[in-house]
Amino acid sequence: MIETEKCVITILENGIIRLETKENVTLNENDLIEIENFYTKKLKVEDGLFLIVFSKGLRGDKTTKKRFVEERRQNLKKAEAIVMNNIDHKIEASFYLKQKKANHPIKTFDNEKDAIFWLLLH
């Protein structure tokens, strides 16, 4: 597990990489670089299953959103499930899914149980 100022990243028993943002944070480009470095340098991820959990009050600026969908970030992922439970997150996910440049499956969920089940099918 690694905890940054704005998120917690853990590897679940089934090998899924779970990232949960902390409540009421704004992610910036430097935060994403820190997360990417953890994935590539510490975990040596090349083709992972990712569970992304958006916590209450998550925000990101335009630069951060663009970096989030960059192809080099997406190439780390075999499949990605995004869990959200409020309208703001659903708007963010809508943007993300429209901008995605990856060749991996991505799906949004209201809960982690369904998201994990779906990820394990990939």
Secondary structure by P-SEA (a helix, b strand, c coil): ccccccbbbbbccccbbbbbbcccccccaaaaaaaaaaacccccccbbbbbbbbcccccccaaaaaaaacccccccccbbbbbbccaaaaaaaaaaaaaccccbbbbbbccaaaaaaaaaac
